[in-house]
Structure formats: structure tokens, C-alpha cells
Amino acid sequence: MENNAKEHLQRLAAGQVWKLEHGYLHIVDSGKRHIYYKTLKTPNQQTAITRMIGIEALLNYLRQSEAVLVA
């Protein structure tokens, strides 16, 4: 189980930008069990509300929405 958690943390790192169908998702920071992220309309957008979600929930969301890692 611990190896699985480490693998998730390596895949989701602060600073990553994921392209979704209707915009972008920018990962701001990651903790042990939660990820802080922003949803953006354009990749250059400066202001957005920072939100928090569980790592597993975010991974499921990215998989279901067929997100692509941009940066």
C-alpha cells in the first residue's frame, strides 16, 4: 500500500498542468492525502480559487476525463 501511495505522489506533483476537455487543472501543492489545485480556462490564467481534493479522487477524475499532462 505504501509503494502505491508513493507512486501516486510521483505522478501528481506541484506545478503540473493537466489539459481537460473544458479547461486546465493546475496542481498547486500536494500533501500526504490531499492535493491543492486550481481550475483554469486558459493555461496562462493568473487568478483562480485554490481547492482541495483527495489524491485518489483526483486521479479518478483525471482518468475519467482523459486528461493530458501539458507541463
C-alpha positions as CSV (number, residue, x, y, z in Angstrom):
1,M,0.0,0.0,0.0
2,E,2.8,2.4,0.8
3,N,4.5,1.8,-2.5
4,N,1.2,2.6,-4.2
5,A,0.9,5.9,-2.4
6,K,4.5,6.9,-3.3
7,E,3.7,6.1,-7.0
8,H,0.7,8.5,-6.8
9,L,2.7,11.3,-5.3
10,Q,5.3,11.0,-8.1
11,R,2.7,11.2,-10.8
12,L,1.0,14.3,-9.2
13,A,3.5,17.0,-8.4
14,A,3.2,20.7,-7.7
15,G,3.4,22.8,-10.8
16,Q,1.9,20.3,-13.2
17,V,-0.8,21.5,-15.6
18,W,-3.3,19.0,-17.0
19,K,-5.5,19.7,-20.1
20,L,-9.1,18.7,-19.6
21,E,-12.0,18.8,-22.1
22,H,-13.2,22.2,-20.8
23,G,-10.0,23.8,-19.5
24,Y,-6.9,23.1,-17.4
25,L,-6.1,21.9,-14.0
26,H,-3.0,23.3,-12.2
27,I,-1.6,21.4,-9.2
28,V,-0.5,23.9,-6.6
29,D,0.7,21.7,-3.7
30,S,0.4,18.1,-2.5
31,G,0.2,16.7,0.9
32,K,0.0,13.1,2.2
33,R,-3.6,12.6,1.4
34,H,-4.8,15.7,-0.4
35,I,-3.9,17.8,-3.4
36,Y,-4.4,21.6,-3.7
37,Y,-5.4,22.6,-7.3
38,K,-6.8,25.3,-9.4
39,T,-9.1,25.0,-12.4
40,L,-8.3,27.4,-15.2
41,K,-9.9,28.3,-18.5
42,T,-6.6,29.1,-20.2
43,P,-3.1,27.8,-19.2
44,N,-1.9,31.4,-18.7
45,Q,-4.7,32.4,-16.3
46,Q,-3.3,34.1,-13.1
47,T,-6.3,34.1,-10.7
48,A,-8.4,31.2,-9.6
49,I,-9.7,29.7,-6.4
50,T,-7.5,27.1,-4.9
51,R,-9.4,23.9,-4.0
52,M,-8.5,20.7,-2.1
53,I,-9.4,17.1,-3.1
54,G,-8.2,13.7,-2.1
55,I,-5.4,12.2,-4.2
56,E,-7.4,9.1,-5.2
57,A,-10.4,11.2,-6.1
58,L,-8.3,13.5,-8.3
59,L,-6.6,10.5,-10.0
60,N,-10.0,9.0,-10.8
61,Y,-11.2,12.4,-12.2
62,L,-8.1,12.8,-14.4
63,R,-8.5,9.2,-15.7
64,Q,-12.2,9.6,-16.4
65,S,-11.8,12.9,-18.2
66,E,-8.8,11.6,-20.2
67,A,-6.6,14.4,-19.0
68,V,-3.3,15.0,-20.7
69,L,-0.2,16.4,-18.9
70,V,0.8,19.7,-20.5
71,A,3.6,20.9,-18.2
